[in-house]
Amino acid sequence: MLQQLTDRVFFLPCDPATDRPCLGYLRGDRFSVMIDAGNSPAHAALLLEELRGAGLPRPRFVALTHWHWDHTFGLPGLDAAAAACSRTGRMLERMLGWKWDDASMAERLRAGEDILFCDEMIRREYPDRGKIALRPADLLYEDRLDLLPGGCSCRLLRVGGPHSDDCVTALIPEEGVLFLGDAYCEDMHHGEPHYPRAATERLISSLRALDFTVAVGGHCPPLSRADLFGYLEGVEKR
């Protein structure tokens, strides 16, 4: 069910059953912005239905926080323009050539292009993997893009971090809200899940420079600023 954080900011909570991440929404005076596209058109449609029920307009833009499947495979179900940092855009183009039969998925596991957790969750979200479709980004930027929907702003910043070097946060400074995507998460693609010290330190430094009071992660409930940094500083010291 759609949750409201502030007058302008809403989110659809994550669902671990098929690794559906949190989806964000910013209501502007001129247009609205969705944060992340979801892990399937069905996931994206769930948010659109919730918006319709709440009398909120469909988003004109969808901001992608990074390339991983659970944040991008919902794109074909949206008519919003997709904004992505250039690193995310390159990975989307690469995934356009991926196949989803058992042999191809097994080969990506063997080659380290994917991990078992994602493989299992994709199979759960898509009982018919022939329905998997991808879509490239419509708008690319390097490290920062400011969307100005009216009455507020949405600042997209590439912060990188342990999870993926293309990780982007979406800051709505007027509302004091930061959408983290998975920037706060561990590295899951290089051995056992872990937080590399240097990447974690850089992430903490980047996030400390941002003015927000509430952080919304891709796979957790909203956190206060203090709780977010308490968590990250804890894993940094492990």
N, C-alpha and C positions, 0 to 999 in steps of 0.2 A: 504494500500500500504506500502511496506517495506520502512522504513526510515533509513538513515545512520547517525550515530552520530560521528564516527571517522573512520579512515582507516580500522579498524578491527571490529568495533561494530555496529550492526544494531538492529532494533526492529520493530515489527509489532504493531501498536497502538491498544489500547483497543477498544472494541465495546460494549457500554452499552445495546444495544438492547436485547442481551441474556447473559449479564454479561461476555463477553469474555475479559479476561485480556490481557495486553501487553505481547508479547512473545519476548524474547531477543535472540540474536545470536552473537557469537564470532567466527571470522574466524582466525584459527591458521594456521601455516605453515604445520603442520603434520595432524591435524584433527580439527574439529569445534565443538562448544558446543552450545546447545540451552538452554535457561533459561525458564523454565516452559513448560508444555506439552499442555496447552490449555484445554478448557472445553469439547471438543469432538474430535473425529478423523477428522471431517470436519474442525474444527478450526486448528488443527495441519496441515492438508493437505493444508490449505490456506497459511501457512508460507512456507511449502515445495515448493509449486508452485511459490511463490514469489522468493525464493532462486534460483530455477531452471531458472526463467526468468532473474535473475541478474547474472547468471553464477557462483553462489556460491555452494560449495559442501554441501551435506546433513550432518546434524550433527551426530557425532559418539556417543556423550553423551548428555543427557538432564538432567539438574540440576533442581530439584524440590524445590520451595521455601517454601512450606508447603502443608498440606494434603487436603485442601478444594477442592471441586469438580471442580471448574472452572480452577484450576491450574494442575489438574491431570488426568481428564477423557479423555484427548487426547492421553494418553500413548498407547493404543492399536493400534493407527494409525501410530506409529513411530517404526522404527527398531533400534533406538538409545538405548544405555544402560542407564537406569534411575538411577541417583545418588540421594539419599535422606538421611537426618539425621535419626537416629534410631527412633525418636519419630514420624516422618512422615511415616517411614516404617511400624511401628506398626498400625497406623491408616489406611494405605492402605490395610494391611492384614485384618483389621476389616471390612472395607467397602466391601471387596470381598464377604462377607456373606450377604450384604444388598439386599433386594428385592425392586422392583420399581413399584409395583402395588399401587393403591390408598390407600388401607388399610395399607400397610407397610409404605408408606410415611407419612400418617396421624399419625401413631403410633410414628414415630420418631419425629414429631412435638410435640406431646403430651408429650413425654419423654424428650424433650429438646436436642435430638441428632442432630436436624437440625432446621433451622429457616425458616419462611414463605418466605422471600425474595429468598433464595436458592431454595426452593420448587417451587416457581413460575418460576424462571429462568430455572430450569432444564426442566420443562414442555415446555417452549418456545424453548429451544435448541433441545429437543428430543420430537417431536410430537409423535413418536413411542418409548416409553420408553423400549420396548423390545430390542432395539438396544444398550442400555447402557451396556458397558462392562468395566471391570477394569483390571488392571495389576499391580502386585507388583513391588517394586523396585528391581534393579539388584545389586546395590552397596550401602551399608549402612556405615555410619560413625557417630561418636558421635557429636562433636561440630565443627570440621573443616576438610575440605578436599581440597587439592590443585590439580587442574587439570592443566597440562602443555601441551597445544596444539601446542606449538612451536612459538617462537617469542613473546609470551605473556603468562600470567597466568590467571587462574580463581580460586579465593579463595572463597570457600563456608564456611560461618560462621553462626552458629546458634546464633541469637541475641534475640530470643523470642520476647517479647513486648506485648502490649495490645491485639493485634488481635488473636494471637495463640502462645502458648509457644514453638511450633516447627518452628517458622518462621526463615528462612535462607536468608541471603543476598549473592549476587554474586558480588565480587569485582574484577575488572580488573584494577589493579594498574597502569600498563603501559599506559593505555588509560584514566585514571582518571574517570572511570565510575563505578557506583554502581547500580546494579539491586536490588531493595528493595522487590520485591514481594508485599505482603500486610503488611509488618512489620510496616509501618507507619500508618496503618488503626486502627480504633477503635475496641473495643471488641463488637461484634454483637451477641454473643451467651449467654450472661448473662444479661438479662433485656434489657432496651433500649440501643442503641449504645452509648458508652461512653469510655473515656480514664482513666482507673485507674491510680492514681497518681504514685504509686510506680513502676508499670510496665513501665509507660511512662518515668519516670526518668532513669530507668535502660537502656531503649532503647536509649535514647538520649546520655547517657554516652558511650554506646557501639559504636554508630555511630560516635561520635566525635573522637574516637580513629582511625578511618579509613581515609585513604588519598584518597579523590575523589573530583572532581569538579562538576560532573553532576550525579544526582540520577534519576533513572527511576523507577517509581512506577507501581504497577500492574493495577491501574485504574485511572491514571492521566497522563498528559503530562510530559516530563522530567523537572526536577527542578534543579536550581543551588544549590550548597551546602548551601548558605546563605538562600535561600528561603525555603529549606527543614527544616532547624533548626528554622527559623522564624515561620513556621507553627507548628512544634512540640512544641516549647516553648509556643506558643499561646494557644494550647489546654491543655497543662500542667497546665496553670494558671486558667483555667475555674473553 
